[in-house]
């Protein structure tokens, strides 16, 4: 039976037994709430550096707490769990806003730098006929006729851009395939963006492919590659979520074993070697008969790096 992989800290289970167990559980969740609220304030300070008057206030009020009927309706652990879930959703939303804002800022900086380079480049001086002749003599063994411009033109060709290709130029240079299978084309385009190291653009394309064609065989490929794009961009936390989603939602997909392997790698980067060891064990238990000999060697090396027993 497939075991459930724990990526983040395990949620405190709701206890309805002895009062001592409930008190201990409540204390654990209170600590979790305090930690999440502290993280929320840290993210808010990054999003709204102008001050606390601009912050998003947590939308957690008694009116929004679900009305439970029967036993446990006034259980403090249940109320705290509702707060924790709401805080986690708001924290994830703010984190996504920060990352999206940073991505947009990088794009704007690239455009500004390109404009600065274009303006700083001096305009080319017009070349006279004697200059052209001297250049021909210097570079072609004294034969001006060898470099004579064609009739009706100066023979000078200036580069289209003095500052090199912008990021928009790089994205436009990535060819979109047209094979007749739109899902296949969407995955291949995301793969080409990833190969060109255009990771944010690749992530957008791959997420769109999975959302639009979740039943296509390439959906497992795209979800796995989405995690690898996050990993290559230096975002192991988002990568771990993408890899886990591929395993959880498409366990029979062709890239589900690969996602478990890279999930362990992401957890090692997140300094969670014990969780990585659990993932390696899960990978071997669930897909042991399907994985290649090469992956088995890689798993053994990964277990050594993580210090698995």
Buried (B, 14 or more C-beta within 10 A) or exposed (E): EEEEBEBEEEBBEBBEEEEEEBEEBBEBBBEBBEEBBEBBEEBBEBBBEEEEEEBBEBEBEEEEEEEEEEEEEEBEBBBBBBBBEBBBEBBEEBBEBBBEEEBEEEBEEBEEEBEEBEEEEEEEEEBEEEEBEEEBBEEEEEEBEEBEEEEEEEEEEEEEEBBEEBBEEBBEEBEEBEEEBEBBBBBBBBBBBBEBEBBBBBBBBBBBBBEEBBEBBBBBBBBBBBBBBBBEBEBBBBBBBBBBBBBBBBBEBBBBBBBBBBBBBBBBBBEBBEBBBBBBBBBBEBBEEEBEEEBEEBBEEBBEEBEBE
